[in-house]
């Protein structure tokens, strides 16, 4: 069901410190549909004892663009409006935030309807160009997903090893659903060692799309940001982070060959297997200042 505040009018204005783009403001209808992220269940452990546990919820969400069904995502449902917008933006179905009219989520029918004044006449062509992917929670990208990559120019980041360690420590305070029920991935947009936004979902691509949707609505720049994920760094993750304008991708998991090649081509610093005081820089080590003495003491 749509929550009581579903008729909220969301007004978005570009921040004053974004000189590279003209200031724009617009008003549109955006719901704030809420659902439980976990449910209580009973399980039997290895000793035969019945114990109370929680499991992560998983529900379908069909995304519509101007009343045309685009995709059904399996999602936790934490921020479905941002997920729908971020997915459509990252897949190349929409690009002009000022043309948005509304995004309405109704869990009664598991739908997210996005209306825009932007031209969407080529939806059929985009939907016909599908690629099955490794993305958990999604699994398909469209031909338009790869568009505009050649025009992306990311700044060269500057990151200290000590800041990286501090960020990894701060991230331990998040992952609430994972700590409670497991079975989810978490993603965060960070600046230095601070986490600006964090989202969990059953698939890492849902989480990154949700954050992308929020950043797109706020017209927030990514050039001074770090993107953190608990999931592996595949080609899709690298492309989505590049489209957000973020030059550093940090993961506690590994990286794939295509993900690494794309990061090298796009100029994204890739740091993987990052947990505690261990990490591996697969690309962009020249952007990291090694200011911590990690040599074993004699």
ABEGO torsion letter per residue (X at the ends): XBBAAAABBBBBBBBAABAABBBBBBBBBBBBBBBBABBBBBBBBAAGBBBBBBBBBBBBBBBBBGGBBABBBBBAGABAAAAAAAAAAAAGABABAAABABBBBBAAAGBBBBBBABBAAAAAAAAABBBBBABBGBGBBBAAAABGAAABBBBBBBBBAAAAAAAAAAAAABGAAAAAAEGBBBBBBBBEABBABBBBBABAAAAAAAAAAAAAAAGBBAAABBBBBABBBBAAAAAAAAAAGBABBBBABBBBAAAAAAAAAAGBBBBBGBBEABBBBABGAAABBBABBABBBX
